């Protein structure tokens, strides 16, 4: 029941969303086509009966009529196989095509919704800091969302089709299987009860044998994602590994993660092997079992050859419908693992949003024009250790302040709190309305796209003229990159640390923020370049308030105020 509740909680929002009528309409068409396929199978069972009766009667004319045109039978007008096959193929093709269309529409909606929730209130950042149990959100957004949608539709439609098939062929099988006398008791429709007993026994045994698969599938998804993350991380930090000559250590890290993946894979293989032994044997027995139970009536002359084949087919369809769980047990365990991972991710997102709405963390407010105010700021680490208590700060337009302090004193944490992204603490930060601040960390963020987009981030590229962008590049000492301005490259790997910081500084010159915060943003520049940059800021952005976090004494020369963070207090030095 818990699995069903979690699955419904993930699925129902789409069917109640703004796309509900289009989604429901498409689903209704897909369901209708699947039901039509069941009807076609039932019709083909009657065609099969007439076909084999024709073979038994050696009626060549009726034989070819049943293949290519039509034939009048005791059941009425029977279309030829060519017509039935053509209709079946068209229905089958469009049932698959429209199901795929529904899959991508549903996947797009659930991806957009989860992505919006992940980004809202900076839930992604809070989860990364505080919720270590929610691993690999990239996999949950990309792979798990796809698997959930695909498997939910495939299994849901398959289960529905099995139920309809069951009831459709139950009537056929009941009418074909007369009563059987066991211990003097006449049992009507005995083949129906035999099929039911066979399927129930098979389902119970499959569950006993395949029970470990659920946990193993959950772990397999996690180990696959962990290994993929380690490879991506290695790729993104190739230069650092090369500089440290850390290939051997990285190889060990990657192989250990792959070893965990492989060990779970072997366990999964073992569990799958045991289940496959059973399901394969179950299926093989099922292929001849209906002939065995219906053969006595045929040998006694109570049914013709066509009746035998239709009885066997009806028994097989009923048994297959009843054995749906057995036949799809592996897929069900994989779907269960996907539901568990997505539900855990959604719970983590909900917890992050609740924490944000509850007032935890630093409160951002609209303040007085031309003034930044920090009141009663309290900063802590995720483990509860307090870095700052009762911090207060005021910056006015045009102020230049440098913040110093020992490593680990909380300077970068204060930087994050001023940006409104640090969730552990309390206090108020007030910025003037309409003056968005710009925060430049020591390691700049370079988004995907062209260099022009990287420079203008997060503003749209259309906001700046080509001359403005080229001037910012030149001021930042990156004029040599002008010919590559509209190239899409992996800029975080193409550019050195110093060049990346120059890109961030060019961004500041382009955006012209009224409030600029720098956290060791010039640490990779030489002293002359650093001095040139601060002089350029004073010239180009005279009304901009700047707060710099730096260890170099030379940086203080470009600021009028000196703040110090030490012993859990923030004070003027």
Residue, then its C-alpha position, 0 to 999 in steps of 0.5 A: x500500500x505504501x508503494x501505491x500511495x507513493x506512486x499515486x502521489x508522483x503520478x496524479x499531479x500530472x493528470x490534474x495539471x493544466x495539461x489534464x484534458x489533453x493528457x486524459x484524452x490521449x490516455x483514453x485513445x491509448x486505452x481504447x486502442x489497447x482494448x481493441x487489441x484485446x477484442x482482435x485477439x478474441x476475434x482471432x481465437x474464433x478465426x483460429x477455431x474455424x481455420x483448424x476445423x477447415x483443415x480437419x474437414x480438408x475444405x480447400x475453398x474455405x481454407x483460402x477464403x479464411x486466409x484472404x477474403x471471408x467465409x460464412x460459418x456457424x458463428x456468422x460472417x468471418x473475415x479473412x486473416x489478411x483483413x484481420x492482420x491488417x487491422x491488428x497491425x494498424x491498431x498495434x502501431x498506433x497504440x505504441x506510437x500514441x503511448x510514446x507520445x504520451x510518455x514524452x509529454x508526461x516526462x516533459x511535464x514531470x521533469x519541468x515540475x521537479x526541476x522547478x521545485x529543485x531550483x525554487x527557494x534554492x532547494x538544490x543548495x539546501x539539499x546538497x548541504x544538509x540532506x546527504x541521503x538524497x544522492x545524485x539528483x541529476x540521475x533522479x531528474x533525468x533517469x528516474x523520471x524517465x523510468x517512472x513515466x515509461x514503466x508506469x504507462x507500460x505496466x499500467x496499460x499491461x495490467x489493464x490489458x491483462x484484466x480485460x483479457x482475463x474477463x474476455x477469455x474467461x467467458x470463452x473458456x467457461x463456455x468451451x470447458x464443460x463440467x468435470x466430475x471429481x470425487x463425484x462432484x460436478x465442477x462447471x467450467x473446470x478449466x477456469x479453476x485449473x487456470x486460476x490455481x496454476x496462476x495463483x501458485x505461480x505468483x506466490x512462488x515468484x514472489x518468494x523467489x524474487x523478493x530480494x530483487x527490489x532492494x538490489x535494484x534500488x542499490x544498483x541504481x545508486x551505484x550506477x549513479x555514483x560511478x557516473x558522478x565520479x567519472x564526470x567529476x574526474x573529467x571536470x577536474x582533469x587539470x587538478x588531477x594532472x597537476x597532482x599526478x593523482x592518476x593512481x589515486x583516481x583510478x583507485x577511487x573509480x575502481x572502488x566505485x565500480x567494484x561496488x557496482x559490480x558486486x551488487x550486479x553479481x547479487x542481482x544476477x544471482x537473484x534474477x537467475x533464480x527467478x528466471x529458472x522459475x519463470x522460464x519453467x513456468x512458461x514452458x509448462x504453460x505452453x503445453x499445459x492447456x493441451x494436456x487438460x483439454x486433450x481428454x475432451x478431444x480424444x473423447x470426440x466431444x470437441x473438434x480440432x478447432x475447438x481444441x485449439x481455441x480452448x488451448x488459446x483461451x486457457x493460455x490467455x486466461x493463464x497469462x493474464x492471471x500470471x501477469x505479476x509472474x511475467x513482469x516481476x523483474x520490471x515491477x521490482x525495477x519500477x518499485x526502486x524508481x518510485x522509492x528514489x523519486x519519492x525520496x527526492x520529492x520528500x527532500x524537496x518538500x522538506x527544503x521548501x518547508x524549512x525555507x517557508x518556516x523562516x529558518x536562515x537569514x531573512x532577505x528584506x527590502x531596505x532603505x534606498x542606497x543602503x545595505x543593512x545587516x542586523x542580528x546576523x547569526x551564522x552556523x554550520x550544518x553540524x550546529x557550530x556557531x561562526x558568528x553571533x549578533x553580527x551587524x553591518x551597514x554599507x552605503x552606496x559607494x562604500x569600499x570595505x574589505x573583510x579579513x579573518x583567519x581561515x575557517x572564521x566564517x568569511x565565505x559563510x558570511x558571503x553566502x548569507x549576504x547572498x541569501x543562500x545560507x540556510x543555517x542561521x538567523x538575522x536580517x539582510x536588507x537590500x534596496x529594491x531594484x538593485x540586485x547585488x552581484x556575488x563573485x566567488x573565488x571559483x567563478x561559475x561559467x555556464x554552458x554556452x558561448x563566451x558572450x553568454x558566459x560574460x553576460x550571465x545571468x542577464x540575457x545576451x541581448x542586453x549588451x551591445x557587441x561594443x560593450x562586450x568587447x570593451x569589457x573583455x579588453x578591460x579584463x585583459x582578455x582581448x585575445x578571446x574576442x574572436x571566440x566570443x560566439x564559440x560554444x566551448x567548455x570554458x571552465x576547462x579551456x580557461x586557466x584559473x586566472x582567466x576565469x577570474x578575469x571573465x568574472x570581473x568582466x561580467x561585473x564591468x558589464x552588469x554594473x551592479x550597485x552592490x558588488x561582493x568579492x570572495x577572493x575573486x582576484x586571488x589568481x591574479x598577479x598583484x599588478x592585475x589585481x591593482x589595475x582591476x580595483x582601480x578600474x572598478x573605482x573609475x567605472x563604478x564609482x557609485x557601487x558599494x564593494x565588500x571584498x573578502x581577501x587575505x592579501x594586505x594590498x587589497x585593503x589599500x583599495x578600500x576605505x573600511x576594514x572589517x574583521x571576523x574573529x572570535x564569532x564577532x564582526x567588527x570594524x578593525 
